[in-house]
Amino acid sequence: MDRHQSQSRPRNQLLVDTSGQKSLEPTFDHTQNTNVTALIGERAYLTCRVRNLGDKTVSWVRARDIHILTAGAYIYTSDQRFEAIRGKSKGQNSEWSEWTLCIKWAQERDQGLYECQISTIPVKTYQFRLNVVVPTATILGGPDLYVGAGSTINLTCAIHFSAEPPAFIFWYYNGKALSYDSPRGGVSVITEKGGDITTSWLLIQTAQPSDSGEYSCKPSNANTASIKVHVLNGECLHVRQTESFLVNWATWITLSRNDFGDIFLTVERVVTFGVRLFVRLLGSKERRTTGGDADWNGGTDFILELSFGVSDHFVHIVGVNKTSKRDGTSVAGTQPRAE
């Protein structure tokens, strides 16, 4: 046998494994979730799925300080909250392996980028982002709520991202704890706990102008959320275009413009108690009722007239552009049809 032929055979065999097939480079599963959210104080799991790992090693590295946290099953940090978990391949597919970085009692400082690395040459890297959220309280419809005198004030405080429901939720009026058995009467609170959202409703019957003010809810495990309530008794409301406001009972909005260029915002149609609608005046193009686009001038003051029916709490709002093309004065809008 020729000497060169005897040496070429083992050289070719270096390209195959013991099964006679070419070895494959390790790869990441690019369908895995790389944006992970965890609740503060709970466990956070970052799972890296790798195919054809072979004799290579998977490591987890914290990107902000390039700190190697784990390599295989070994831990390389003194922070005992970190743990390396070797997962089993799913189904009968032994080509895949899972390598999970577990952070016990996740804190806000833990959020950021983490890298899953395979010890190839050069190193292969796949990035994950960890978000750590804290319980947050929000009163829907803020920062201002406008209601008519004689109606019911319905405030909804929602607590999100809470691993456990708050032990209590206190309501405040102008900085003082609300009394549910005061001589005024008609004040009640309903609280519902479900999943990771807890909701508390404050109901105030037969609202009067004296009920106007700042209302706040304070859960035991979250921030304080506030809203300003305005009880109107036929007054005109002046707002800037960039402000937003909330109206109870209304679900129908129309936007129109008359022959003089005045733009009218009309809200009508009464619905059941508790339904709310956000009306936002923006410096942008809006569609009017007759079709086409109406130019909404930016930075213009608007007057909003609010009238409330006696029997059915009918709501009618008309926004008038004060810069009329005719003579610079406001022009009254068309009254809505009765329901």
N, C-alpha and C positions, 0 to 999 in steps of 0.2 A: 504494500500500500504506500502511496506517495505520502511523504512527511507533511506536506501542506494540507492534504485532504484529511489526515488524521487530526490535525489541529483545528480545522475549520468546523468540524462537527460539534465539539463541545462549545465553541464560540457561539454557534447558532442556538444551542440549547439554553444559553443564558437568557434568551428572550421569552422563554416559556416557563410556566409553573409545572408542578408535578403532575397535573392532570393533562398536560399537553396543550393547554390553551394559553393564549397571551394574557398576562396580568393586566388588569385595568387600573387606571388612576382613580384615587378616591375623589368623590364628588359630593356636593351638598344637595339637599332636597330644596329646590328653589320655590317650591309651593308652600313651604312652612311659614307660619306666622312669625314675623320679625318685629312686630309692634305690640308689646305686651304691657298690659295694665294690671296693677296690683293695688289692693287696698292697704293703707298704712296700718302697720301692726300685724298684717297677715303674711302668709308665705307667698313668695314670688318664684315662678318657675320659668326658666329660659331653656327651651329644649332644642337642641341642634341634631338634625337627622343627617346621617352620613351613609353613603353607599360605597361598597368595596374598600373598606378601611384597611384591610390586610394587617400588616405589622406596624402601621402608623399609629400615632397617638393624637387624641383630641384634647385640646386645652381651651380653657376659658380665660379671657384677658379683659380687665376693666380698661376701657379706652382712655379715660381722662388722665390716668397716671401710669398707663401701660403696665399695670400690676397683674402678674400671672396669678390667678386665683386657684385654678385646678389644672392638673395634667393627668388624664386618665382618671383613676380613682383616688389620686392623691391631692391633698389640700395644701396650698402654698400661701396661706394667710393665717394670721393669729386671730382673726375675727371668726369666732365660733358659730356665727350665724350662717356661714357659707357651707354648702354641702354638695358633693358630686354624686350624681345618681346615674348608674349605667342601666339603660332601658333595654328591654327585649325587643327584637325585631317583630314587626307586625305580621301576622299570618304565617305562611310558610316561606316567606321571602327572607332568607338568611343573609342576603347581600346588604341589608339595611341595619344600622344600629343607631340608637338614640343616646345622646349624652346631655344630661340635664344639669344646669346650675340652679340650685335651690338656695334662696335667701330667706332665712327665717326672720320673722318680725321685720318686714321691709320698712325702711324709713325714707323720708324725702331725700336724704343725701345719697341714697342708692340709685336714684333715677339717673338715666343717661345711657350712653352707648356701651355695649359689651361685644366682644369679638369671639367667635368660635373659630379655632384655628386647627388645621391639620398639619402634621409635621412632615410635609413634603418639602422638596427643594425646587423652587422657592416655596415658602409657607403659603398655604391657601387659607383665606380669611373670609368669614361671613358675619356681617354685623347685625346685631339685635338692639332694639331700643326698649328700655324699661321705663314706664311711667308709674309713679306712685301717687295715688290720689288720696286726698283727705276729705272727711265728711264736709259737705257744703250745704248751707241752708239758703233757699231762695224763695221770695214771695212773688208769685206769678203776677204779671201785669205791671210791675214797677217801672219807673220810680213813682208814678202818680196814678191815682184811680179817681175817676169822677163819677159820682152817682147822684141821683135826684132825691130830694127830700121826700121822706115817706117810704122809700124803698129799703131793701135789705142789703147791708154791706156784707159781702162774702169774700174773705181773704183766705188764700191758699198758700200755706208754707210747706215746701217740699224739701226734705233732707235726702241728699244723694250721697253715694259712695260711703255708706256706713256699714261696717262689718256686722254690727249689732244695732238694733233700734235704740234711740236715745232713751235714757231712763226717764226723762221728763222733757216737756216743751212748755216754756212760759211765754205768755203774750204780754206786751207792754203797750201803753198808750201815753205818748209824750213823756217817755222815760219812766213811767210808774206802772207797777204791776196791775193788770186788769183785774177787777173784782167781778165775779160772775153772779154775785148775789147782792149787788148794789141796788139802791132804790130805783135807779133808772130801769133796770130789768131788760129782758130781751137779748141778753148776751150769752152765747153758748159756744162751746168748743167741741169739735169732733176730731178724733185722732185715729188714723188707720195705719197699721204696720204690715208691710208686705215686701218680701224680697229685700233688695238693698235700698228701697225707697220708703221713707216714712212721710206721711202727709198729715198735716193738721189744718183744719178749717176753723176760722173764727167767723161766727155769724152774729151780726148786730141788726136786730129788727127795727123797723120804723126809724130810719136814719134821720137825724136833724142836723142843721148847720153846726150845732154845738159839738157834734161827733167828729167834725173835721180835725185833722191833726196827723201826727206820725204814729203809725202802728208798727211794732216790732215783734218778731218771734225769736226766742233764744233756746235752742236745743241744748241738752247737757253735753253733747259731744261735737258741736259745730259752732260756726260763727253766728253772729246776730244778723238777721236780715230785716230790712225796714222798707216801708212804703208810706207815701203821703196820700191821705184820703181827703177829697174835697167833696163836701155835700152841697149841691147847688139847689137854689130855690128860684129858678128863672133867670139867673144872672147870665151875662155874656162872658165868654171865656176868651182871653187873649193869649195866643201862643206864638212861638217862632216856628218857622218851617221845619227846623231841624229837631224840634221836640216831638215826643210821642205821648200819647195818652190812651187810656183804656175806658171803654164804655160797656156797661152791662146791658144785656137783653137784645143787642142788635147784631144781625148777621148779614145784612144786605148793604153793599156799598155801590154807589154810582158816582161817576165823575163826568161832569159836563162843562161846556163853556158857551156863553151866550154870544150874541153878535158883536158885543163890545170888547171881547177878549177876556171877560171875567171867568174864572174857573170856580166851579161849585162842587164841593164834596158833600154828598148826601148819604146818610146812614139811616136805614129804616128797617121795618119788619121786626116785631116783637117775638122772642122765642122764650123757652122755658127758663126758669130761675137758675142761675149759676153759670150760664154760658157767657163767655166773655169774648170780646173782639178787640184786637189791636188795630188802631188807626194811626198810621205813620205818615207825616207830611215830609216829602223828600224833594230836593231840588233835581228832579229828573223828569223824563217823559212818562206820562201815564195815558192809558187808553180811556177814551170817553165813551159814553153810552151810545152815541150815534156812529161809532166806528172812527178809525183814523187815530192819529196821535195828537195830543194836546200838549203844548209846551208849558211846563211848569217853571216859572221864573224863580231862580234861586235867591235866597236872602230877602224874601218879601214877608211882611207881616200879614197874618190872616186873622179874621174875626170868626169865631165859631159860636153860633147861636144854638143853645140847648133848650129844648122845650119838652116837658114831661107831662103826658096825659094823666088825668086823675085816676081813671079806672084801670088802665092796663099798662101803665108806665111806658107809654109810647115815647120813643126817642127820635128826635129829628135834629140832625146836625148839618149846617150849611157853612162851608168854608168859602169866603169871598176874597178874591184878589183885590187889594185896595188900590192897585195901580191900573185903573180902568183906562182903556184907550180912548174913551169918549171925553171925559172931563176930569179924570183922576179921582172920582168918588166911587163908593161901593154901590153895587146894584143888587137888589134883593133877588134871591133865587126862587125857582118855582117850588111850591109846596108839594110834598110827596102825597101819593094816593093813600087813602085810608084803608087799613086792613080789616 
